[in-house]
Amino acid sequence: MKKIMLAFFALLPLTGMAQNVWEPQQPSTNGEKQQRALFEPGKTNKRDPKYLANAIPVVDGKVVFTAGIEAKGKTAQQVYDIVAAELEKMAKESNQFKESQVAVINAQEKKIGGRFREWLVFQKSALALDATIFNYSIICDCSDGHLHMTISRISYEYETDRTDTGIGQEMTAEQCITDEYGLTRNKQKLSRYYGKFRKKTIDRKDNIFAAFAAALAK
């Protein structure tokens, strides 16, 4: 699949902070050759209510996942330090492309953001692999005893190297995982095609939020 460099500083408008406070970070050095490691959540029934109506929050026309995570007994600085370390660790995991990184920070306001590009698997067997490149931004706002976290700017690059099939696509979350596309017309189960994008995105979102909650609980 084509490797497309991402505009990390697209995160800046989300913060509403003065530019001279934000400190751009240098690209990570994961290496030019990426391992085809994939995030693989477990199988789930297509009628599981976890994936059905209203599972995808839309804010001002954009898909935005939000979590409020407790960090009992920790100061804003401690929360910030833990979150910064977790983002750095995440960017270096084997499922990430080299473009993944902590993109901007605001140490003064205890805010930090990252842009991630990784493999997300739909189905894998000994003979076949169905996966997509998954792009998204994370913004973290740290305060005493609390982390406010969002995952947004989600997009997919699916089989863009398969020119022989003509099915390669580049899509935003708004074009495939909202109720309109990710569910059947009666909203009773996942749609045949876009349902897999919806399901695996929800699984990955849950996985990310859980990892940060676990880090803050230590």
C-alpha positions, 0 to 999 in steps of 0.5 A: 500500500502506498505510504502517505505522509500525514499532516501532523500539524492538522492537530493544531486547530483542535487545541485552540491554543496559541501556536508559540506554546505548542512544541512540534516533535521530531518524527519517530524513527521506527525504521523505513521497513514496517512489520505487518503487525496488526491489531486483531480484536476478537470475533463478535456477533454482528448483532451485538448491541455494542456495535449497533445504533448510536455506537458512533458519536458524531459531533458537528458532522465528524466522528469523535470518540471521547473518554473521561478517565479517572487518575485518582490521587495524581496531579495534572503533571503526573497525569501528563507525564504518564499520558506522554509516555503512553503516547510515545510507547504506542507510536513505537508499537509494531503495528504502527507505521513510521509516520505515527508520532506525538505531534504537538505538545503544550506542557504549560496547559498539560495538553498533548496530541498524537497522529497515528497510522497503523494496520487494522485487521478484519480477518486473517487466515493461513491463506488470506489477510483482509486489513486496512491502514487506519489513521487517527488523531488523539488529543489528551487534556490532563488535569488533577485526577482526570484525563479527557481524551478524544480520538478523531480525524479517522480515515482508512486506506483499504487495498489501495495497492490492489489496482487489479481489482479496482476496489481500493478506497480511501475513506473517512469515518464519516463515509463508512462507519456512521449508522447510515453506512455501517448498519443495515437499513433496519439498524439491526446488524452491521452492514455487509461491507462497511460493518467490518470498518465500524466493528474493528474501529470500535474495538480499537477505540476501546482498546486504546482507552483501556490502555490509558486507563490502565496506565493511569491506574498504576 
